[in-house]
Amino acid sequence: MTPEASIALIKANLAEVLNPEIIDDVILNQKRPLKVYWGTAPTGKPHCGYFVPMVKVAELLHAGCHVKILIADIHAYLDNMKAPLELVEYRAQYYEFLIKSLLTAIGVDIAKLEFVRGSSYQLEKDYTMDRYKLEGVTRISVAQKAGAEVVKQMDDPCLGGLIYPLMQALDEQYLDVDCQAGGVDQRKIFTFALENLPRIGYKVRAHLMNAMVPGLGAAAKMSSSEPDSKIDLLDTPEDVGKKLKKAHCAPKTLEGNGVVAFVEHVIFRVQAIKTGGKPRFVVERERDGLEALVYDDIAKLKDDFEKDILTPQLLKAALTKALNDLLAPIRTEYLASEAWQKVSEAAYPPEKKVVKEKKVKSLGDPAKKAEAERKKAEAKAAKEAAKAQQGGVEGVKDGVDKLNV
């Protein structure tokens, strides 16, 4: 790949690039591979939304970049304790298993891929001192704004959530990279890094931002906390089909359409990597007695969808097949790996059902309790006396009836 082609692929399929001249300088002037990092906090189980950044990682590897995957284990705890400390290590292992399998399924060489744990350097003296320096020049409102779209927001936030974006900025320096990749939801953290790293003596980096793919339900994006908005990477083919049938996909509507967006940002781009830039997406119409629709251009697919030539039902069926084909090697590898399965059980143990204890009513004062018992006994005695009296009357009536022959 020529330097120009490499730069074009690095910048392709993105919502935004900050400081693109840094990328050009490294490849054209310094004549070396671009060093990039993409980070993820090991919290909930990764879902199919992970294909979007992973496709970008695959493109970066294909363009000859040296890519570092940061498994941000400490970040996972700092974000409102989404990952308890006792589970973080297992979840970090699970993520590493899954990301390697996912990239292999896309079809790229992962020889230039490097995995780094955040805790391997974020606890060191130099890093800690630099974090203190950033804390010393960062106001609370600025830290809150930086993490607003990434860290879980609360009225009274914990300090961990405020430190989160500061550490993400410092990671650029300590991972020794030219560029950081992420979604557009990371933009405020990226601009925080651009503005504040020079304040403690470090250079700025370039930033690559993926578009956020809408969720399959009502959610704005695929999320581990929204089960209906996501398809797990280890879901069965049957589950994939059921979830896609339920997916929100309004006819003739492209805006907010998670199904169309997934085909565009995942299926087409994976096909392009696998075929050397010649994607092919087939929509079967055999049930309707019509020829299949074959797309090699996402613009044509979108046009047909808006004209209702390509209906939601046809698109969902085609996506189900394409996605299951993509997920098949990941499922196969998981089922063949006893180590991966054990890590999965340890990382995501089944939730224990909480049994509610019956509350025992307390009458409080012993004197009041004794009075209540006395009244209860009197009421019972009165009831029995009334019953006995009624029984006597009934007996007399029976006797009179027998005499009236």
Backbone torsions as a table, in degrees:
resi	resn	phi	psi	omega
1	MET	NA	132.2	178.9
2	THR	-70.6	159.2	177.2
3	PRO	-56.3	-39.4	-179.5
4	GLU	-66.0	-41.3	178.8
5	ALA	-67.1	-37.4	177.3
6	SER	-61.8	-46.0	179.4
7	ILE	-62.5	-41.9	-179.8
8	ALA	-61.5	-41.5	-179.2
9	LEU	-71.3	-36.2	177.8
10	ILE	-60.5	-39.4	-175.9
11	LYS	-91.5	-3.9	-174.8
12	ALA	-74.8	153.6	171.2
13	ASN	59.4	33.8	-178.4
14	LEU	-116.2	154.7	175.8
15	ALA	-78.3	-33.9	-176.9
16	GLU	-163.4	149.9	173.7
17	VAL	-128.3	125.7	176.1
18	LEU	-99.8	134.5	-179.2
19	ASN	55.1	54.3	-179.1
20	PRO	-62.8	-22.0	-178.6
21	GLU	-64.1	-25.2	177.5
22	ILE	-64.5	-40.5	179.1
23	ILE	-64.2	-46.2	180.0
24	ASP	-59.9	-42.6	-177.5
25	ASP	-63.7	-43.6	-178.6
26	VAL	-62.0	-45.9	-173.8
27	ILE	-81.6	-41.5	-175.2
28	LEU	-85.2	-39.2	-175.5
29	ASN	-97.7	-48.2	-179.7
30	GLN	-79.8	-17.4	175.5
31	LYS	52.9	51.6	177.0
32	ARG	-140.7	163.8	178.9
33	PRO	-65.2	142.5	176.2
34	LEU	-70.7	133.9	177.4
35	LYS	-99.2	118.2	-174.0
36	VAL	-125.5	146.7	170.4
37	TYR	-128.4	144.1	172.2
38	TRP	-125.8	131.2	-176.2
39	GLY	-115.1	151.2	175.5
40	THR	-144.9	137.9	177.5
41	ALA	-92.0	123.4	-175.7
42	PRO	-74.7	86.7	-179.4
43	THR	-110.4	-103.5	179.0
44	GLY	-73.3	170.7	179.9
45	LYS	-65.3	131.3	177.6
46	PRO	-59.6	143.8	-178.2
47	HIS	-120.8	-174.5	-174.9
48	CYS	-67.7	-14.9	173.1
49	GLY	-61.6	-21.8	178.8
50	TYR	-68.3	-17.7	177.5
51	PHE	-61.3	-30.7	-176.8
52	VAL	-63.5	-56.9	176.7
53	PRO	-66.2	-31.3	-179.6
54	MET	-69.0	-33.9	175.0
55	VAL	-64.7	-38.3	176.7
56	LYS	-65.2	-42.1	176.7
57	VAL	-60.1	-41.5	178.5
58	ALA	-62.2	-41.0	177.6
59	GLU	-64.6	-38.7	178.7
60	LEU	-65.0	-42.4	177.3
61	LEU	-63.7	-41.3	179.9
62	HIS	-64.2	-29.5	179.7
63	ALA	-83.9	2.1	176.3
64	GLY	90.0	13.4	179.8
65	CYS	-77.6	153.2	169.3
66	HIS	-92.4	115.3	-173.1
67	VAL	-110.4	130.4	174.4
68	LYS	-109.1	129.9	174.7
69	ILE	-100.5	115.3	177.8
70	LEU	-90.2	115.4	171.4
71	ILE	-89.1	97.1	-170.5
72	ALA	-83.1	77.1	-174.4
73	ASP	-66.2	-39.8	179.3
74	ILE	-69.2	-38.3	176.2
75	HIS	-58.0	-36.9	-178.1
76	ALA	-60.4	-35.6	178.1
77	TYR	-78.0	-40.1	-176.1
78	LEU	-65.0	-28.9	-179.5
79	ASP	-78.0	74.2	176.9
80	ASN	55.7	34.2	177.5
81	MET	54.3	42.0	178.7
82	LYS	-62.5	-26.0	175.9
83	ALA	-125.3	109.9	177.1
84	PRO	-57.1	146.9	-175.5
85	LEU	-56.3	-35.1	-177.7
86	GLU	-71.4	-14.6	-179.5
87	LEU	-106.5	-13.4	-173.5
88	VAL	-57.5	-45.7	-176.8
89	GLU	-61.7	-43.7	179.6
90	TYR	-65.7	-40.1	180.0
91	ARG	-67.8	-35.0	176.2
92	ALA	-62.0	-42.2	177.8
93	GLN	-64.4	-41.9	-179.7
94	TYR	-60.6	-45.6	179.6
95	TYR	-60.6	-40.5	-178.9
96	GLU	-65.6	-43.3	175.9
97	PHE	-55.8	-49.8	-172.2
98	LEU	-69.4	-43.2	-177.6
99	ILE	-64.4	-42.2	177.3
100	LYS	-60.9	-43.9	-179.3
101	SER	-66.0	-40.0	-179.2
102	LEU	-63.6	-46.0	-179.6
103	LEU	-67.1	-35.9	176.6
104	THR	-64.5	-38.9	178.7
105	ALA	-64.7	-33.6	177.3
106	ILE	-67.8	-31.3	175.1
107	GLY	102.4	40.5	177.7
108	VAL	-121.0	157.4	176.5
109	ASP	-79.1	121.5	-177.4
110	ILE	-99.4	21.9	-179.8
111	ALA	-62.8	-32.6	-179.7
112	LYS	-96.9	22.5	178.7
113	LEU	-102.1	132.7	-178.2
114	GLU	-127.7	132.9	177.1
115	PHE	-101.9	134.9	-179.9
116	VAL	-133.0	134.1	173.2
117	ARG	-88.7	136.0	178.4
118	GLY	-57.6	-40.6	-177.4
119	SER	-66.8	-13.0	-178.8
120	SER	-71.7	-19.2	178.9
121	TYR	-136.6	-17.1	-175.4
122	GLN	-74.6	-8.3	178.0
123	LEU	-101.3	-0.3	-178.0
124	GLU	-75.2	158.7	-175.7
125	LYS	-59.6	-47.9	-176.5
126	ASP	-62.4	-43.7	179.7
127	TYR	-62.8	-44.0	-179.9
128	THR	-60.9	-42.2	178.6
129	MET	-64.4	-40.3	178.1
130	ASP	-67.3	-34.8	176.4
131	ARG	-64.0	-41.5	176.5
132	TYR	-60.9	-40.3	179.1
133	LYS	-60.5	-44.2	178.6
134	LEU	-65.5	-41.8	178.6
135	GLU	-59.9	-35.4	-177.6
136	GLY	-68.8	-21.6	-178.0
137	VAL	-114.5	7.4	-176.9
138	THR	-112.3	124.1	176.9
139	ARG	-79.9	154.0	-178.2
140	ILE	-56.9	-44.0	-177.9
141	SER	-61.9	-35.5	179.4
142	VAL	-69.5	-43.0	178.7
143	ALA	-63.6	-41.0	178.6
144	GLN	-63.6	-43.3	179.6
145	LYS	-63.9	-41.3	-178.3
146	ALA	-60.6	-40.1	-177.0
147	GLY	-96.7	10.3	-170.9
148	ALA	-56.7	-37.1	-175.6
149	GLU	-99.9	1.5	-176.8
150	VAL	-118.3	-48.3	-178.3
151	VAL	-86.4	139.9	178.4
152	LYS	-59.8	125.8	-174.5
153	GLN	-89.4	141.9	179.1
154	MET	-140.6	156.5	178.4
155	ASP	-64.1	-37.3	179.5
156	ASP	-123.8	81.1	-171.2
157	PRO	-69.1	152.1	173.0
158	CYS	-77.0	156.4	-179.9
159	LEU	-61.3	-33.1	-178.3
160	GLY	-56.1	-41.3	-179.7
161	GLY	-66.6	-27.7	178.7
162	LEU	-78.8	-32.8	-179.9
163	ILE	-76.6	-27.0	-176.7
164	TYR	-46.1	-57.0	-178.2
165	PRO	-65.9	-29.3	177.9
166	LEU	-64.8	-42.9	179.4
167	MET	-67.2	-38.3	179.2
168	GLN	-63.1	-36.4	176.2
169	ALA	-65.0	-45.8	-179.9
170	LEU	-63.1	-29.2	-179.3
171	ASP	-57.9	-32.3	178.7
172	GLU	-58.5	-40.3	-178.9
173	GLN	-73.3	-45.5	-173.4
174	TYR	-79.3	-17.2	173.3
175	LEU	-90.4	-5.1	176.4
176	ASP	54.7	60.1	-178.7
177	VAL	-119.0	165.0	175.8
178	ASP	-95.4	-17.0	-167.2
179	CYS	-156.3	146.5	173.0
180	GLN	-119.5	138.9	178.8
181	ALA	-111.1	149.4	178.9
182	GLY	-176.4	-171.9	177.9
183	GLY	-90.2	169.9	178.6
184	VAL	-65.0	-18.2	175.9
185	ASP	-69.6	-12.3	178.8
186	GLN	-91.9	-0.1	-170.5
187	ARG	-56.0	-41.3	-177.4
188	LYS	-67.4	-32.5	175.3
189	ILE	-70.6	-39.5	178.8
190	PHE	-62.2	-44.4	-179.9
191	THR	-69.3	-31.1	174.1
192	PHE	-60.8	-44.2	179.2
193	ALA	-62.9	-43.1	-179.5
194	LEU	-61.4	-38.5	-176.3
195	GLU	-82.7	-28.9	-169.2
196	ASN	-109.3	-26.3	177.7
197	LEU	-59.9	-40.0	177.1
198	PRO	-62.5	-23.5	-179.3
199	ARG	-68.6	-21.3	177.4
200	ILE	-114.5	18.7	171.0
201	GLY	94.3	14.2	-178.5
202	TYR	-113.8	154.4	-176.6
203	LYS	-79.7	162.3	177.2
204	VAL	-86.1	158.6	178.5
205	ARG	-119.8	167.0	171.4
206	ALA	-82.6	158.7	179.7
207	HIS	-137.0	131.7	179.0
208	LEU	-108.4	129.8	-176.5
209	MET	-124.2	119.3	173.5
210	ASN	-76.3	151.1	169.8
211	ALA	-70.8	152.3	177.2
212	MET	-89.1	124.8	180.0
213	VAL	-79.9	129.1	179.3
214	PRO	-60.2	153.1	176.7
215	GLY	-71.3	170.3	-179.4
216	LEU	-85.8	-10.8	176.7
217	GLY	-110.9	-135.8	-179.5
218	ALA	-87.0	-9.1	-176.3
219	ALA	-67.4	150.0	-179.7
220	ALA	-68.6	-29.3	178.1
221	LYS	-149.1	163.8	175.8
222	MET	-63.9	133.7	-175.8
223	SER	-144.3	140.3	177.3
224	SER	-63.4	-25.6	-178.3
225	SER	-85.9	-3.8	178.9
226	GLU	-120.5	88.2	-174.0
227	PRO	-54.5	-36.2	-177.6
228	ASP	-75.4	-13.0	-176.5
229	SER	-93.1	-2.7	-170.7
230	LYS	-137.0	156.3	171.6
231	ILE	-118.4	122.3	179.9
232	ASP	-69.6	149.3	-178.1
233	LEU	-69.5	-15.0	178.4
234	LEU	-112.4	14.4	176.0
235	ASP	-61.6	149.1	176.8
236	THR	-72.3	160.2	176.7
237	PRO	-56.0	-35.8	179.2
238	GLU	-65.4	-42.5	179.4
239	ASP	-65.9	-38.7	178.1
240	VAL	-60.4	-45.5	179.9
241	GLY	-62.3	-43.5	-179.4
242	LYS	-64.4	-43.5	-178.2
243	LYS	-67.5	-37.9	179.1
244	LEU	-71.5	-31.7	175.6
245	LYS	-62.7	-35.7	-179.5
246	LYS	-83.2	-10.5	-174.0
247	ALA	-61.6	143.0	177.3
248	HIS	-72.6	122.3	-177.8
249	CYS	-153.8	79.6	-176.2
250	ALA	-65.4	133.9	179.1
251	PRO	-57.8	142.0	174.9
252	LYS	61.8	9.9	-175.8
253	THR	-116.1	123.6	179.8
254	LEU	-97.4	-34.0	-176.6
255	GLU	-66.2	127.3	179.0
256	GLY	71.2	13.3	-177.7
257	ASN	-89.9	102.6	-176.5
258	GLY	-66.2	-29.5	-178.2
259	VAL	-70.1	-49.5	178.4
260	VAL	-62.4	-43.1	-179.4
261	ALA	-61.7	-38.4	-179.8
262	PHE	-66.9	-40.3	177.2
263	VAL	-62.0	-41.5	-178.2
264	GLU	-68.7	-50.2	-170.2
265	HIS	-89.0	-13.6	179.7
266	VAL	-118.7	-65.0	-171.9
267	ILE	-60.7	-49.3	-178.8
268	PHE	-62.5	-41.9	-176.6
269	ARG	-72.5	-36.3	175.4
270	VAL	-63.9	-43.5	178.0
271	GLN	-60.1	-38.9	179.8
272	ALA	-64.2	-39.6	178.5
273	ILE	-67.1	-43.7	-176.0
274	LYS	-70.3	-30.6	-174.0
275	THR	-108.5	9.0	-179.9
276	GLY	72.6	35.4	175.3
277	GLY	96.5	15.9	-179.4
278	LYS	-125.5	77.0	-178.9
279	PRO	-67.3	151.7	179.0
280	ARG	-147.4	116.3	-178.3
281	PHE	-120.8	118.9	-173.6
282	VAL	-105.2	131.1	176.9
283	VAL	-116.1	109.2	-178.6
284	GLU	-75.5	141.0	176.3
285	ARG	-132.4	30.4	-176.0
286	GLU	-60.7	-37.7	-179.3
287	ARG	-62.0	-29.8	-179.9
288	ASP	-91.1	3.7	-179.7
289	GLY	70.5	26.3	-177.3
290	LEU	-119.5	159.8	177.6
291	GLU	-70.5	153.3	179.6
292	ALA	-66.4	149.0	172.4
293	LEU	-92.2	126.9	-178.3
294	VAL	-119.2	122.7	-176.6
295	TYR	-116.1	131.7	170.7
296	ASP	-120.3	8.2	-178.4
297	ASP	-141.5	121.9	-177.9
298	ILE	-64.9	-30.3	179.7
299	ALA	-63.2	-40.1	178.2
300	LYS	-66.3	-41.2	178.1
301	LEU	-61.1	-45.2	179.8
302	LYS	-63.2	-39.9	179.9
303	ASP	-63.5	-43.7	178.3
304	ASP	-65.3	-34.8	179.8
305	PHE	-67.7	-42.5	179.1
306	GLU	-66.1	-29.0	178.9
307	LYS	-87.5	-1.9	180.0
308	ASP	67.8	17.4	169.9
309	ILE	-70.4	-41.9	173.6
310	LEU	-99.1	107.0	-176.5
311	THR	-86.7	161.0	176.9
312	PRO	-55.9	-39.0	-178.5
313	GLN	-64.1	-44.2	178.9
314	LEU	-65.7	-41.9	-178.9
315	LEU	-65.4	-42.7	179.9
316	LYS	-62.1	-42.4	179.8
317	ALA	-63.3	-41.9	179.9
318	ALA	-68.2	-39.8	178.8
319	LEU	-67.0	-37.6	178.1
320	THR	-57.2	-46.2	179.9
321	LYS	-65.6	-46.8	-177.5
322	ALA	-63.4	-41.2	-178.5
323	LEU	-70.2	-40.7	178.5
324	ASN	-64.8	-35.1	175.4
325	ASP	-63.2	-37.3	-179.2
326	LEU	-72.9	-36.0	-177.0
327	LEU	-82.6	-20.3	-174.2
328	ALA	-53.4	-49.1	-179.7
329	PRO	-66.0	-28.3	178.2
330	ILE	-68.9	-45.5	178.1
331	ARG	-60.9	-44.4	-178.1
332	THR	-60.8	-44.4	-179.6
333	GLU	-64.8	-40.7	179.4
334	TYR	-62.3	-46.2	-178.6
335	LEU	-67.1	-23.9	-179.9
336	ALA	-89.5	-9.6	-175.1
337	SER	-108.0	104.4	177.7
338	GLU	-65.4	-35.8	-179.7
339	ALA	-63.7	-44.3	179.7
340	TRP	-63.2	-41.9	-179.1
341	GLN	-64.4	-40.3	178.8
342	LYS	-65.2	-41.8	178.1
343	VAL	-62.9	-39.5	179.3
344	SER	-60.8	-43.5	179.5
345	GLU	-65.0	-38.6	-179.9
346	ALA	-73.7	-35.3	-176.7
347	ALA	-75.3	-35.7	-176.9
348	TYR	-130.2	68.2	179.7
349	PRO	-64.5	149.2	179.3
350	PRO	-62.1	142.1	-179.7
351	GLU	-70.2	136.1	178.7
352	LYS	-83.4	132.4	178.5
353	LYS	-73.8	130.4	179.7
354	VAL	-86.6	119.8	178.8
355	VAL	-91.3	120.4	-179.4
356	LYS	-76.5	129.2	177.3
357	GLU	-80.9	140.6	178.0
358	LYS	-70.4	131.6	-179.7
359	LYS	-79.1	132.4	177.8
360	VAL	-94.9	119.3	-178.9
361	LYS	-67.9	134.6	178.7
362	SER	-111.9	132.5	179.7
363	LEU	-88.8	-3.8	174.4
364	GLY	78.0	-111.6	-173.9
365	ASP	-59.2	127.0	179.0
366	PRO	-58.3	-36.5	-179.7
367	ALA	-64.3	-42.7	178.9
368	LYS	-65.8	-37.0	178.5
369	LYS	-63.3	-42.9	179.3
370	ALA	-64.0	-40.7	179.1
371	GLU	-63.7	-40.4	179.3
372	ALA	-65.1	-38.8	178.5
373	GLU	-66.1	-38.7	179.4
374	ARG	-64.0	-44.8	179.7
375	LYS	-65.1	-36.3	178.8
376	LYS	-64.8	-41.0	179.1
377	ALA	-66.5	-41.4	179.3
378	GLU	-63.8	-41.2	179.7
379	ALA	-63.8	-38.5	179.7
380	LYS	-66.6	-42.0	-179.7
381	ALA	-65.0	-41.5	179.7
382	ALA	-63.4	-38.9	179.9
383	LYS	-64.8	-41.1	-179.9
384	GLU	-68.0	-38.0	179.2
385	ALA	-64.5	-42.1	179.7
386	ALA	-64.6	-36.8	179.5
387	LYS	-66.7	-40.7	179.4
388	ALA	-64.8	-41.5	-179.9
389	GLN	-63.3	-43.1	179.4
390	GLN	-63.3	-37.1	178.3
391	GLY	-63.6	-37.8	178.9
392	GLY	-64.9	-42.0	179.6
393	VAL	-62.9	-44.7	179.7
394	GLU	-61.3	-36.9	179.7
395	GLY	-64.5	-41.4	178.8
396	VAL	-63.6	-43.5	-179.4
397	LYS	-61.7	-40.4	178.4
398	ASP	-61.7	-42.1	-179.4
399	GLY	-63.9	-41.6	179.2
400	VAL	-63.0	-43.8	-179.8
401	ASP	-59.8	-38.0	-179.1
402	LYS	-69.9	-28.0	178.9
403	LEU	-77.2	-26.1	-180.0
404	ASN	-80.0	73.7	-178.4
405	VAL	-84.1	NA	NA
